[in-house]
Amino acid sequence: MATIGTLTVRVNENAQPHGEVGKAVVRLVDCGAERFLQIDTYGRSTRDIHGKLSQTIRLDKAAFERLVDLGKRHF
């Protein structure tokens, strides 16, 4: 698991489409004095172990606010 506190922006000039994952779950995490938004992704249904967690990313408040701002400007 990774907790992200800082986001660096780079433009990807040679982006290719990605396949869709099976599902993602957003968790609202409260660790007492700290709060996070956590995104868990799960593999495709064709994966050997169906429903297995693939990766987890946690955003602290500053990273989440930065991501929302970047998304609003990009879209």
All heavy atoms as a GROMACS GRO file, in nm:
protein
  588
    1MET      N    1   0.084  -0.117   0.000
    1MET     CA    2   0.000   0.000   0.000
    1MET      C    3   0.088   0.123   0.000
    1MET      O    4   0.195   0.124   0.059
    1MET     CB    5  -0.090   0.000   0.124
    1MET     CG    6  -0.175   0.122   0.133
    1MET     SD    7  -0.271   0.139   0.285
    1MET     CE    8  -0.314  -0.024   0.328
    2ALA      N    9   0.041   0.226  -0.066
    2ALA     CA   10   0.116   0.352  -0.072
    2ALA      C   11   0.025   0.466  -0.030
    2ALA      O   12  -0.089   0.474  -0.073
    2ALA     CB   13   0.166   0.376  -0.213
    3THR      N   14   0.076   0.554   0.055
    3THR     CA   15   0.004   0.676   0.089
    3THR      C   16   0.068   0.790   0.012
    3THR      O   17   0.189   0.811   0.019
    3THR     CB   18   0.012   0.707   0.240
    3THR    OG1   19  -0.048   0.598   0.310
    3THR    CG2   20  -0.061   0.836   0.274
    4ILE      N   21  -0.013   0.861  -0.066
    4ILE     CA   22   0.037   0.968  -0.151
    4ILE      C   23   0.011   1.101  -0.084
    4ILE      O   24  -0.101   1.133  -0.048
    4ILE     CB   25  -0.031   0.962  -0.289
    4ILE    CG1   26   0.004   0.829  -0.356
    4ILE    CG2   27   0.010   1.081  -0.374
    4ILE    CD1   28  -0.073   0.803  -0.482
    5GLY      N   29   0.117   1.179  -0.067
    5GLY     CA   30   0.106   1.311  -0.009
    5GLY      C   31   0.135   1.422  -0.108
    5GLY      O   32   0.092   1.535  -0.092
    6THR      N   33   0.209   1.391  -0.214
    6THR     CA   34   0.248   1.490  -0.314
    6THR      C   35   0.223   1.434  -0.454
    6THR      O   36   0.257   1.319  -0.481
    6THR     CB   37   0.397   1.526  -0.300
    6THR    OG1   38   0.421   1.572  -0.169
    6THR    CG2   39   0.437   1.632  -0.400
    7LEU      N   40   0.166   1.515  -0.540
    7LEU     CA   41   0.144   1.476  -0.679
    7LEU      C   42   0.226   1.566  -0.771
    7LEU      O   43   0.225   1.688  -0.755
    7LEU     CB   44  -0.004   1.489  -0.716
    7LEU     CG   45  -0.102   1.399  -0.641
    7LEU    CD1   46  -0.245   1.438  -0.675
    7LEU    CD2   47  -0.078   1.255  -0.677
    8THR      N   48   0.296   1.506  -0.865
    8THR     CA   49   0.371   1.579  -0.966
    8THR      C   50   0.298   1.560  -1.099
    8THR      O   51   0.261   1.448  -1.133
    8THR     CB   52   0.514   1.526  -0.976
    8THR    OG1   53   0.577   1.540  -0.849
    8THR    CG2   54   0.594   1.600  -1.082
    9VAL      N   55   0.279   1.666  -1.174
    9VAL     CA   56   0.205   1.660  -1.299
    9VAL      C   57   0.300   1.649  -1.416
    9VAL      O   58   0.396   1.725  -1.428
    9VAL     CB   59   0.115   1.784  -1.317
    9VAL    CG1   60   0.041   1.780  -1.449
    9VAL    CG2   61   0.019   1.796  -1.201
   10ARG      N   62   0.272   1.553  -1.504
   10ARG     CA   63   0.344   1.537  -1.629
   10ARG      C   64   0.242   1.506  -1.738
   10ARG      O   65   0.146   1.433  -1.715
   10ARG     CB   66   0.446   1.423  -1.621
   10ARG     CG   67   0.558   1.454  -1.527
   10ARG     CD   68   0.673   1.358  -1.546
   10ARG     NE   69   0.779   1.395  -1.455
   10ARG     CZ   70   0.846   1.310  -1.380
   10ARG    NH1   71   0.821   1.182  -1.387
   10ARG    NH2   72   0.941   1.353  -1.299
   11VAL      N   73   0.263   1.560  -1.855
   11VAL     CA   74   0.174   1.532  -1.969
   11VAL      C   75   0.228   1.411  -2.042
   11VAL      O   76   0.347   1.404  -2.075
   11VAL     CB   77   0.167   1.655  -2.063
   11VAL    CG1   78   0.083   1.623  -2.186
   11VAL    CG2   79   0.111   1.775  -1.988
   12ASN      N   80   0.141   1.314  -2.067
   12ASN     CA   81   0.179   1.193  -2.138
   12ASN      C   82   0.141   1.209  -2.285
   12ASN      O   83   0.024   1.200  -2.321
   12ASN     CB   84   0.111   1.071  -2.076
   12ASN     CG   85   0.165   0.942  -2.129
   12ASN    OD1   86   0.238   0.940  -2.228
   12ASN    ND2   87   0.130   0.833  -2.065
   13GLU      N   88   0.240   1.232  -2.367
   13GLU     CA   89   0.217   1.258  -2.510
   13GLU      C   90   0.184   1.131  -2.589
   13GLU      O   91   0.120   1.137  -2.692
   13GLU     CB   92   0.341   1.325  -2.572
   13GLU     CG   93   0.378   1.458  -2.508
   13GLU     CD   94   0.281   1.569  -2.541
   13GLU    OE1   95   0.210   1.561  -2.642
   13GLU    OE2   96   0.275   1.666  -2.462
   14ASN      N   97   0.228   1.016  -2.543
   14ASN     CA   98   0.212   0.891  -2.618
   14ASN      C   99   0.121   0.792  -2.546
   14ASN      O  100   0.145   0.673  -2.545
   14ASN     CB  101   0.349   0.826  -2.642
   14ASN     CG  102   0.441   0.916  -2.720
   14ASN    OD1  103   0.399   0.976  -2.819
   14ASN    ND2  104   0.564   0.929  -2.677
   15ALA      N  105   0.014   0.841  -2.487
   15ALA     CA  106  -0.076   0.757  -2.408
   15ALA      C  107  -0.149   0.657  -2.496
   15ALA      O  108  -0.188   0.688  -2.610
   15ALA     CB  109  -0.175   0.844  -2.333
   16GLN      N  110  -0.168   0.536  -2.443
   16GLN     CA  111  -0.244   0.431  -2.510
   16GLN      C  112  -0.362   0.394  -2.420
   16GLN      O  113  -0.352   0.403  -2.297
   16GLN     CB  114  -0.155   0.307  -2.530
   16GLN     CG  115  -0.033   0.331  -2.617
   16GLN     CD  116  -0.070   0.364  -2.759
   16GLN    OE1  117  -0.160   0.305  -2.816
   16GLN    NE2  118  -0.001   0.461  -2.818
   17PRO      N  119  -0.473   0.351  -2.478
   17PRO     CA  120  -0.587   0.310  -2.396
   17PRO      C  121  -0.551   0.191  -2.306
   17PRO      O  122  -0.470   0.107  -2.344
   17PRO     CB  123  -0.694   0.268  -2.498
   17PRO     CG  124  -0.650   0.325  -2.627
   17PRO     CD  125  -0.501   0.339  -2.621
   18HIS      N  126  -0.611   0.188  -2.188
   18HIS     CA  127  -0.592   0.075  -2.096
   18HIS      C  128  -0.720  -0.006  -2.092
   18HIS      O  129  -0.829   0.046  -2.113
   18HIS     CB  130  -0.565   0.126  -1.953
   18HIS     CG  131  -0.428   0.178  -1.934
   18HIS    ND1  132  -0.369   0.185  -1.810
   18HIS    CD2  133  -0.335   0.226  -2.019
   18HIS    CE1  134  -0.247   0.234  -1.820
   18HIS    NE2  135  -0.225   0.261  -1.948
   19GLY      N  136  -0.706  -0.133  -2.059
   19GLY     CA  137  -0.824  -0.216  -2.037
   19GLY      C  138  -0.886  -0.182  -1.902
   19GLY      O  139  -0.819  -0.130  -1.813
   20GLU      N  140  -1.012  -0.211  -1.889
   20GLU     CA  141  -1.083  -0.181  -1.765
   20GLU      C  142  -1.059  -0.291  -1.663
   20GLU      O  143  -1.059  -0.409  -1.697
   20GLU     CB  144  -1.233  -0.170  -1.794
   20GLU     CG  145  -1.313  -0.120  -1.677
   20GLU     CD  146  -1.457  -0.094  -1.715
   20GLU    OE1  147  -1.481  -0.041  -1.824
   20GLU    OE2  148  -1.544  -0.127  -1.634
   21VAL      N  149  -1.037  -0.252  -1.537
   21VAL     CA  150  -1.021  -0.351  -1.430
   21VAL      C  151  -1.158  -0.404  -1.391
   21VAL      O  152  -1.261  -0.348  -1.427
   21VAL     CB  153  -0.951  -0.292  -1.305
   21VAL    CG1  154  -0.811  -0.248  -1.338
   21VAL    CG2  155  -1.031  -0.182  -1.244
   22GLY      N  156  -1.156  -0.513  -1.319
   22GLY     CA  157  -1.282  -0.573  -1.275
   22GLY      C  158  -1.365  -0.477  -1.193
   22GLY      O  159  -1.482  -0.455  -1.219
   23LYS      N  160  -1.305  -0.416  -1.091
   23LYS     CA  161  -1.377  -0.319  -1.010
   23LYS      C  162  -1.278  -0.242  -0.925
   23LYS      O  163  -1.163  -0.282  -0.907
   23LYS     CB  164  -1.482  -0.385  -0.922
   23LYS     CG  165  -1.426  -0.466  -0.807
   23LYS     CD  166  -1.538  -0.517  -0.718
   23LYS     CE  167  -1.483  -0.592  -0.598
   23LYS     NZ  168  -1.587  -0.632  -0.505
   24ALA      N  169  -1.327  -0.132  -0.872
   24ALA     CA  170  -1.250  -0.053  -0.776
   24ALA      C  171  -1.344  -0.017  -0.662
   24ALA      O  172  -1.463   0.003  -0.682
   24ALA     CB  173  -1.194   0.073  -0.840
   25VAL      N  174  -1.288  -0.012  -0.543
   25VAL     CA  175  -1.364   0.025  -0.423
   25VAL      C  176  -1.297   0.148  -0.363
   25VAL      O  177  -1.175   0.151  -0.346
   25VAL     CB  178  -1.366  -0.091  -0.321
   25VAL    CG1  179  -1.432  -0.048  -0.190
   25VAL    CG2  180  -1.437  -0.212  -0.380
   26VAL      N  181  -1.377   0.250  -0.331
   26VAL     CA  182  -1.327   0.369  -0.263
   26VAL      C  183  -1.362   0.354  -0.116
   26VAL      O  184  -1.477   0.330  -0.081
   26VAL     CB  185  -1.388   0.498  -0.321
   26VAL    CG1  186  -1.344   0.620  -0.241
   26VAL    CG2  187  -1.352   0.512  -0.467
   27ARG      N  188  -1.261   0.366  -0.032
   27ARG     CA  189  -1.281   0.354   0.113
   27ARG      C  190  -1.249   0.488   0.180
   27ARG      O  191  -1.152   0.555   0.143
   27ARG     CB  192  -1.190   0.247   0.172
   27ARG     CG  193  -1.216   0.110   0.116
   27ARG     CD  194  -1.125   0.006   0.179
   27ARG     NE  195  -1.129  -0.119   0.109
   27ARG     CZ  196  -1.221  -0.214   0.127
   27ARG    NH1  197  -1.317  -0.196   0.216
   27ARG    NH2  198  -1.216  -0.326   0.057
   28LEU      N  199  -1.331   0.526   0.275
   28LEU     CA  200  -1.307   0.644   0.355
   28LEU      C  201  -1.243   0.596   0.484
   28LEU      O  202  -1.307   0.529   0.565
   28LEU     CB  203  -1.439   0.717   0.382
   28LEU     CG  204  -1.518   0.754   0.256
   28LEU    CD1  205  -1.649   0.820   0.293
   28LEU    CD2  206  -1.436   0.842   0.163
   29VAL      N  207  -1.114   0.626   0.501
   29VAL     CA  208  -1.033   0.571   0.609
   29VAL      C  209  -1.012   0.677   0.716
   29VAL      O  210  -0.969   0.788   0.687
   29VAL     CB  211  -0.896   0.523   0.555
   29VAL    CG1  212  -0.810   0.468   0.667
   29VAL    CG2  213  -0.915   0.420   0.445
   30ASP      N  214  -1.043   0.642   0.839
   30ASP     CA  215  -1.023   0.731   0.953
   30ASP      C  216  -0.928   0.664   1.049
   30ASP      O  217  -0.960   0.562   1.110
   30ASP     CB  218  -1.158   0.758   1.020
   30ASP     CG  219  -1.151   0.866   1.126
   30ASP    OD1  220  -1.040   0.901   1.171
   30ASP    OD2  221  -1.258   0.915   1.165
   31CYS      N  222  -0.807   0.717   1.059
   31CYS     CA  223  -0.703   0.662   1.147
   31CYS      C  224  -0.685   0.754   1.269
   31CYS      O  225  -0.572   0.790   1.305
   31CYS     CB  226  -0.571   0.648   1.072
   31CYS     SG  227  -0.576   0.531   0.938
   32GLY      N  228  -0.793   0.795   1.330
   32GLY     CA  229  -0.784   0.884   1.444
   32GLY      C  230  -0.762   1.027   1.400
   32GLY      O  231  -0.853   1.093   1.351
   33ALA      N  232  -0.639   1.075   1.412
   33ALA     CA  233  -0.607   1.213   1.376
   33ALA      C  234  -0.593   1.231   1.225
   33ALA      O  235  -0.594   1.343   1.176
   33ALA     CB  236  -0.478   1.258   1.444
   34GLU      N  237  -0.577   1.123   1.151
   34GLU     CA  238  -0.557   1.131   1.005
   34GLU      C  239  -0.674   1.066   0.932
   34GLU      O  240  -0.726   0.964   0.975
   34GLU     CB  241  -0.428   1.061   0.965
   34GLU     CG  242  -0.303   1.125   1.020
   34GLU     CD  243  -0.179   1.050   0.974
   34GLU    OE1  244  -0.163   0.933   1.015
   34GLU    OE2  245  -0.104   1.107   0.895
   35ARG      N  246  -0.709   1.127   0.818
   35ARG     CA  247  -0.811   1.071   0.730
   35ARG      C  248  -0.753   1.056   0.591
   35ARG      O  249  -0.671   1.138   0.548
   35ARG     CB  250  -0.933   1.162   0.724
   35ARG     CG  251  -1.012   1.163   0.850
   35ARG     CD  252  -1.128   1.256   0.835
   35ARG     NE  253  -1.239   1.207   0.915
   35ARG     CZ  254  -1.355   1.266   0.922
   35ARG    NH1  255  -1.377   1.376   0.853
   35ARG    NH2  256  -1.450   1.218   0.998
   36PHE      N  257  -0.798   0.953   0.522
   36PHE     CA  258  -0.751   0.925   0.387
   36PHE      C  259  -0.868   0.883   0.300
   36PHE      O  260  -0.967   0.831   0.348
   36PHE     CB  261  -0.648   0.811   0.387
   36PHE     CG  262  -0.530   0.837   0.475
   36PHE    CD1  263  -0.527   0.790   0.605
   36PHE    CD2  264  -0.421   0.910   0.429
   36PHE    CE1  265  -0.418   0.813   0.687
   36PHE    CE2  266  -0.312   0.934   0.510
   36PHE     CZ  267  -0.310   0.885   0.640
   37LEU      N  268  -0.852   0.903   0.170
   37LEU     CA  269  -0.938   0.842   0.071
   37LEU      C  270  -0.855   0.731   0.009
   37LEU      O  271  -0.745   0.756  -0.039
   37LEU     CB  272  -0.982   0.943  -0.035
   37LEU     CG  273  -1.085   0.885  -0.130
   37LEU    CD1  274  -1.201   0.982  -0.145
   37LEU    CD2  275  -1.024   0.855  -0.263
   38GLN      N  276  -0.905   0.609   0.013
   38GLN     CA  277  -0.830   0.494  -0.035
   38GLN      C  278  -0.901   0.432  -0.153
   38GLN      O  279  -1.023   0.414  -0.150
   38GLN     CB  280  -0.817   0.392   0.079
   38GLN     CG  281  -0.745   0.265   0.041
   38GLN     CD  282  -0.723   0.176   0.162
   38GLN    OE1  283  -0.670   0.222   0.263
   38GLN    NE2  284  -0.762   0.051   0.152
   39ILE      N  285  -0.826   0.397  -0.256
   39ILE     CA  286  -0.881   0.331  -0.374
   39ILE      C  287  -0.816   0.193  -0.384
   39ILE      O  288  -0.694   0.182  -0.391
   39ILE     CB  289  -0.855   0.411  -0.502
   39ILE    CG1  290  -0.913   0.551  -0.490
   39ILE    CG2  291  -0.912   0.338  -0.624
   39ILE    CD1  292  -0.872   0.646  -0.600
   40ASP      N  293  -0.900   0.090  -0.379
   40ASP     CA  294  -0.854  -0.048  -0.396
   40ASP      C  295  -0.899  -0.097  -0.533
   40ASP      O  296  -1.016  -0.081  -0.569
   40ASP     CB  297  -0.916  -0.141  -0.290
   40ASP     CG  298  -0.876  -0.106  -0.149
   40ASP    OD1  299  -0.767  -0.049  -0.129
   40ASP    OD2  300  -0.954  -0.136  -0.056
   41THR      N  301  -0.807  -0.152  -0.611
   41THR     CA  302  -0.845  -0.207  -0.741
   41THR      C  303  -0.831  -0.359  -0.737
   41THR      O  304  -0.746  -0.414  -0.668
   41THR     CB  305  -0.759  -0.151  -0.856
   41THR    OG1  306  -0.624  -0.190  -0.837
   41THR    CG2  307  -0.770   0.000  -0.864
   42TYR      N  308  -0.917  -0.422  -0.813
   42TYR     CA  309  -0.922  -0.568  -0.820
   42TYR      C  310  -0.902  -0.610  -0.964
   42TYR      O  311  -0.936  -0.538  -1.056
   42TYR     CB  312  -1.057  -0.618  -0.767
   42TYR     CG  313  -1.075  -0.586  -0.621
   42TYR    CD1  314  -1.119  -0.460  -0.582
   42TYR    CD2  315  -1.044  -0.678  -0.524
   42TYR    CE1  316  -1.134  -0.428  -0.447
   42TYR    CE2  317  -1.058  -0.647  -0.389
   42TYR     CZ  318  -1.103  -0.522  -0.352
   42TYR     OH  319  -1.116  -0.490  -0.220
   43GLY      N  320  -0.846  -0.726  -0.982
   43GLY     CA  321  -0.814  -0.774  -1.117
   43GLY      C  322  -0.936  -0.809  -1.200
   43GLY      O  323  -1.049  -0.814  -1.152
   44ARG      N  324  -0.909  -0.833  -1.325
   44ARG     CA  325  -1.014  -0.874  -1.418
   44ARG      C  326  -1.071  -1.009  -1.376
   44ARG      O  327  -1.008  -1.086  -1.305
   44ARG     CB  328  -0.957  -0.884  -1.559
   44ARG     CG  329  -0.916  -0.750  -1.615
   44ARG     CD  330  -0.851  -0.769  -1.752
   44ARG     NE  331  -0.812  -0.643  -1.808
   44ARG     CZ  332  -0.699  -0.577  -1.778
   44ARG    NH1  333  -0.614  -0.630  -1.694
   44ARG    NH2  334  -0.673  -0.462  -1.834
   45SER      N  335  -1.189  -1.039  -1.428
   45SER     CA  336  -1.255  -1.167  -1.396
   45SER      C  337  -1.176  -1.286  -1.449
   45SER      O  338  -1.195  -1.398  -1.403
   45SER     CB  339  -1.398  -1.168  -1.451
   45SER     OG  340  -1.395  -1.153  -1.592
   46THR      N  341  -1.087  -1.262  -1.545
   46THR     CA  342  -1.007  -1.371  -1.603
   46THR      C  343  -0.882  -1.402  -1.520
   46THR      O  344  -0.807  -1.493  -1.553
   46THR     CB  345  -0.964  -1.335  -1.746
   46THR    OG1  346  -0.894  -1.211  -1.743
   46THR    CG2  347  -1.085  -1.324  -1.837
   47ARG      N  348  -0.861  -1.327  -1.414
   47ARG     CA  349  -0.743  -1.345  -1.328
   47ARG      C  350  -0.746  -1.482  -1.261
   47ARG      O  351  -0.853  -1.536  -1.232
   47ARG     CB  352  -0.744  -1.234  -1.223
   47ARG     CG  353  -0.620  -1.225  -1.143
   47ARG     CD  354  -0.629  -1.106  -1.051
   47ARG     NE  355  -0.506  -1.099  -0.974
   47ARG     CZ  356  -0.461  -0.992  -0.918
   47ARG    NH1  357  -0.529  -0.881  -0.927
   47ARG    NH2  358  -0.351  -0.994  -0.850
   48ASP      N  359  -0.629  -1.538  -1.235
   48ASP     CA  360  -0.620  -1.670  -1.172
   48ASP      C  361  -0.694  -1.675  -1.038
   48ASP      O  362  -0.766  -1.770  -1.010
   48ASP     CB  363  -0.473  -1.711  -1.150
   48ASP     CG  364  -0.403  -1.746  -1.280
   48ASP    OD1  365  -0.472  -1.769  -1.381
   48ASP    OD2  366  -0.279  -1.751  -1.280
   49ILE      N  367  -0.674  -1.574  -0.955
   49ILE     CA  368  -0.744  -1.567  -0.827
   49ILE      C  369  -0.847  -1.456  -0.838
   49ILE      O  370  -0.817  -1.338  -0.819
   49ILE     CB  371  -0.646  -1.541  -0.710
   49ILE    CG1  372  -0.537  -1.647  -0.706
   49ILE    CG2  373  -0.722  -1.534  -0.578
   49ILE    CD1  374  -0.428  -1.620  -0.604
   50HIS      N  375  -0.968  -1.497  -0.872
   50HIS     CA  376  -1.076  -1.400  -0.896
   50HIS      C  377  -1.108  -1.323  -0.769
   50HIS      O  378  -1.118  -1.380  -0.661
   50HIS     CB  379  -1.201  -1.473  -0.946
   50HIS     CG  380  -1.314  -1.382  -0.980
   50HIS    ND1  381  -1.309  -1.297  -1.088
   50HIS    CD2  382  -1.432  -1.361  -0.920
   50HIS    CE1  383  -1.422  -1.227  -1.093
   50HIS    NE2  384  -1.498  -1.265  -0.993
   51GLY      N  385  -1.122  -1.190  -0.781
   51GLY     CA  386  -1.157  -1.105  -0.668
   51GLY      C  387  -1.041  -1.066  -0.579
   51GLY      O  388  -1.060  -1.001  -0.478
   52LYS      N  389  -0.918  -1.103  -0.618
   52LYS     CA  390  -0.802  -1.068  -0.536
   52LYS      C  391  -0.767  -0.920  -0.552
   52LYS      O  392  -0.767  -0.866  -0.662
   52LYS     CB  393  -0.682  -1.154  -0.578
   52LYS     CG  394  -0.558  -1.128  -0.494
   52LYS     CD  395  -0.442  -1.214  -0.536
   52LYS     CE  396  -0.320  -1.180  -0.452
   52LYS     NZ  397  -0.202  -1.251  -0.497
   53LEU      N  398  -0.735  -0.857  -0.441
   53LEU     CA  399  -0.693  -0.717  -0.441
   53LEU      C  400  -0.565  -0.702  -0.522
   53LEU      O  401  -0.470  -0.777  -0.503
   53LEU     CB  402  -0.671  -0.670  -0.297
   53LEU     CG  403  -0.627  -0.527  -0.276
   53LEU    CD1  404  -0.738  -0.431  -0.315
   53LEU    CD2  405  -0.587  -0.505  -0.131
   54SER      N  406  -0.564  -0.605  -0.614
   54SER     CA  407  -0.446  -0.582  -0.697
   54SER      C  408  -0.356  -0.474  -0.639
   54SER      O  409  -0.237  -0.492  -0.624
   54SER     CB  410  -0.486  -0.540  -0.839
   54SER     OG  411  -0.549  -0.644  -0.906
   55GLN      N  412  -0.415  -0.359  -0.609
   55GLN     CA  413  -0.335  -0.250  -0.554
   55GLN      C  414  -0.422  -0.157  -0.472
   55GLN      O  415  -0.542  -0.150  -0.491
   55GLN     CB  416  -0.263  -0.173  -0.664
   55GLN     CG  417  -0.350  -0.118  -0.772
   55GLN     CD  418  -0.268  -0.068  -0.890
   55GLN    OE1  419  -0.146  -0.067  -0.889
   55GLN    NE2  420  -0.335  -0.022  -0.993
   56THR      N  421  -0.358  -0.088  -0.379
   56THR     CA  422  -0.424   0.007  -0.291
   56THR      C  423  -0.347   0.137  -0.292
   56THR      O  424  -0.225   0.136  -0.280
   56THR     CB  425  -0.429  -0.048  -0.146
   56THR    OG1  426  -0.508  -0.167  -0.146
   56THR    CG2  427  -0.491   0.053  -0.051
   57ILE      N  428  -0.419   0.247  -0.309
   57ILE     CA  429  -0.357   0.379  -0.306
   57ILE      C  430  -0.436   0.464  -0.208
   57ILE      O  431  -0.559   0.470  -0.216
   57ILE     CB  432  -0.359   0.444  -0.446
   57ILE    CG1  433  -0.277   0.362  -0.544
   57ILE    CG2  434  -0.309   0.588  -0.440
   57ILE    CD1  435  -0.289   0.409  -0.687
   58ARG      N  436  -0.363   0.529  -0.117
   58ARG     CA  437  -0.427   0.621  -0.022
   58ARG      C  438  -0.384   0.763  -0.053
   58ARG      O  439  -0.266   0.790  -0.075
   58ARG     CB  440  -0.384   0.589   0.121
   58ARG     CG  441  -0.464   0.484   0.186
   58ARG     CD  442  -0.428   0.471   0.332
   58ARG     NE  443  -0.505   0.363   0.389
   58ARG     CZ  444  -0.493   0.320   0.512
   58ARG    NH1  445  -0.406   0.378   0.593
   58ARG    NH2  446  -0.566   0.221   0.555
   59LEU      N  447  -0.481   0.853  -0.050
   59LEU     CA  448  -0.453   0.995  -0.068
   59LEU      C  449  -0.481   1.067   0.063
   59LEU      O  450  -0.589   1.050   0.122
   59LEU     CB  451  -0.543   1.054  -0.176
   59LEU     CG  452  -0.532   0.992  -0.316
   59LEU    CD1  453  -0.643   1.044  -0.404
   59LEU    CD2  454  -0.397   1.022  -0.376
   60ASP      N  455  -0.385   1.148   0.107
   60ASP     CA  456  -0.413   1.234   0.222
   60ASP      C  457  -0.495   1.353   0.172
   60ASP      O  458  -0.524   1.364   0.053
   60ASP     CB  459  -0.286   1.274   0.297
   60ASP     CG  460  -0.195   1.369   0.219
   60ASP    OD1  461  -0.232   1.418   0.111
   60ASP    OD2  462  -0.083   1.393   0.269
   61LYS      N  463  -0.535   1.441   0.261
   61LYS     CA  464  -0.623   1.552   0.224
   61LYS      C  465  -0.562   1.641   0.116
   61LYS      O  466  -0.628   1.676   0.018
   61LYS     CB  467  -0.658   1.636   0.347
   61LYS     CG  468  -0.756   1.746   0.316
   61LYS     CD  469  -0.792   1.827   0.439
   61LYS     CE  470  -0.890   1.936   0.398
   61LYS     NZ  471  -0.916   2.030   0.502
   62ALA      N  472  -0.435   1.676   0.132
   62ALA     CA  473  -0.370   1.765   0.036
   62ALA      C  474  -0.362   1.700  -0.103
   62ALA      O  475  -0.390   1.764  -0.204
   62ALA     CB  476  -0.230   1.803   0.084
   63ALA      N  477  -0.327   1.572  -0.108
   63ALA     CA  478  -0.317   1.503  -0.237
   63ALA      C  479  -0.454   1.489  -0.302
   63ALA      O  480  -0.469   1.506  -0.423
   63ALA     CB  481  -0.253   1.366  -0.219
   64PHE      N  482  -0.557   1.460  -0.222
   64PHE     CA  483  -0.692   1.450  -0.276
   64PHE      C  484  -0.738   1.583  -0.334
   64PHE      O  485  -0.791   1.588  -0.446
   64PHE     CB  486  -0.790   1.402  -0.168
   64PHE     CG  487  -0.932   1.406  -0.214
   64PHE    CD1  488  -0.981   1.310  -0.300
   64PHE    CD2  489  -1.017   1.507  -0.173
   64PHE    CE1  490  -1.112   1.313  -0.345
   64PHE    CE2  491  -1.148   1.513  -0.217
   64PHE     CZ  492  -1.196   1.416  -0.303
   65GLU      N  493  -0.716   1.691  -0.260
   65GLU     CA  494  -0.757   1.823  -0.310
   65GLU      C  495  -0.682   1.860  -0.437
   65GLU      O  496  -0.740   1.917  -0.530
   65GLU     CB  497  -0.736   1.928  -0.201
   65GLU     CG  498  -0.836   1.915  -0.088
   65GLU     CD  499  -0.809   2.007   0.030
   65GLU    OE1  500  -0.700   2.068   0.036
   65GLU    OE2  501  -0.898   2.017   0.116
   66ARG      N  502  -0.556   1.826  -0.444
   66ARG     CA  503  -0.477   1.851  -0.565
   66ARG      C  504  -0.530   1.769  -0.682
   66ARG      O  505  -0.544   1.819  -0.793
   66ARG     CB  506  -0.330   1.817  -0.538
   66ARG     CG  507  -0.239   1.826  -0.657
   66ARG     CD  508  -0.179   1.964  -0.671
   66ARG     NE  509  -0.069   1.960  -0.766
   66ARG     CZ  510  -0.068   2.032  -0.877
   66ARG    NH1  511  -0.165   2.114  -0.905
   66ARG    NH2  512   0.035   2.024  -0.959
   67LEU      N  513  -0.563   1.643  -0.658
   67LEU     CA  514  -0.617   1.557  -0.762
   67LEU      C  515  -0.751   1.610  -0.814
   67LEU      O  516  -0.774   1.614  -0.935
   67LEU     CB  517  -0.632   1.414  -0.710
   67LEU     CG  518  -0.679   1.310  -0.810
   67LEU    CD1  519  -0.576   1.294  -0.923
   67LEU    CD2  520  -0.701   1.176  -0.741
   68VAL      N  521  -0.838   1.653  -0.725
   68VAL     CA  522  -0.967   1.710  -0.766
   68VAL      C  523  -0.944   1.835  -0.851
   68VAL      O  524  -1.006   1.852  -0.956
   68VAL     CB  525  -1.053   1.742  -0.642
   68VAL    CG1  526  -1.175   1.827  -0.680
   68VAL    CG2  527  -1.099   1.613  -0.575
   69ASP      N  528  -0.853   1.921  -0.809
   69ASP     CA  529  -0.824   2.043  -0.885
   69ASP      C  530  -0.769   2.009  -1.023
   69ASP      O  531  -0.812   2.066  -1.123
   69ASP     CB  532  -0.723   2.128  -0.807
   69ASP     CG  533  -0.690   2.258  -0.877
   69ASP    OD1  534  -0.786   2.334  -0.909
   69ASP    OD2  535  -0.571   2.284  -0.903
   70LEU      N  536  -0.677   1.914  -1.030
   70LEU     CA  537  -0.620   1.875  -1.158
   70LEU      C  538  -0.729   1.816  -1.249
   70LEU      O  539  -0.733   1.845  -1.369
   70LEU     CB  540  -0.509   1.771  -1.138
   70LEU     CG  541  -0.381   1.825  -1.079
   70LEU    CD1  542  -0.292   1.709  -1.034
   70LEU    CD2  543  -0.307   1.912  -1.178
   71GLY      N  544  -0.816   1.733  -1.192
   71GLY     CA  545  -0.924   1.674  -1.270
   71GLY      C  546  -1.020   1.777  -1.326
   71GLY      O  547  -1.059   1.772  -1.442
   72LYS      N  548  -1.055   1.876  -1.244
   72LYS     CA  549  -1.145   1.982  -1.290
   72LYS      C  550  -1.084   2.060  -1.406
   72LYS      O  551  -1.150   2.095  -1.502
   72LYS     CB  552  -1.178   2.077  -1.175
   72LYS     CG  553  -1.276   2.019  -1.076
   72LYS     CD  554  -1.302   2.118  -0.965
   72LYS     CE  555  -1.403   2.063  -0.865
   72LYS     NZ  556  -1.427   2.156  -0.753
   73ARG      N  557  -0.955   2.088  -1.395
   73ARG     CA  558  -0.888   2.165  -1.502
   73ARG      C  559  -0.869   2.082  -1.628
   73ARG      O  560  -0.879   2.133  -1.739
   73ARG     CB  561  -0.754   2.216  -1.453
   73ARG     CG  562  -0.771   2.335  -1.360
   73ARG     CD  563  -0.643   2.411  -1.342
   73ARG     NE  564  -0.582   2.367  -1.217
   73ARG     CZ  565  -0.453   2.363  -1.194
   73ARG    NH1  566  -0.368   2.397  -1.288
   73ARG    NH2  567  -0.407   2.324  -1.078
   74HIS      N  568  -0.846   1.953  -1.612
   74HIS     CA  569  -0.819   1.866  -1.727
   74HIS      C  570  -0.947   1.837  -1.807
   74HIS      O  571  -0.946   1.838  -1.929
   74HIS     CB  572  -0.755   1.735  -1.682
   74HIS     CG  573  -0.724   1.642  -1.793
   74HIS    ND1  574  -0.625   1.667  -1.886
   74HIS    CD2  575  -0.779   1.523  -1.827
   74HIS    CE1  576  -0.620   1.568  -1.973
   74HIS    NE2  577  -0.712   1.479  -1.940
   75PHE      N  578  -1.056   1.810  -1.737
   75PHE     CA  579  -1.182   1.772  -1.803
   75PHE      C  580  -1.267   1.893  -1.835
   75PHE      O  581  -1.358   1.889  -1.907
   75PHE     CB  582  -1.260   1.672  -1.718
   75PHE     CG  583  -1.190   1.539  -1.707
   75PHE    CD1  584  -1.129   1.502  -1.589
   75PHE    CD2  585  -1.185   1.452  -1.815
   75PHE    CE1  586  -1.064   1.381  -1.578
   75PHE    CE2  587  -1.121   1.330  -1.805
   75PHE     CZ  588  -1.060   1.295  -1.686
   0.00000   0.00000   0.00000
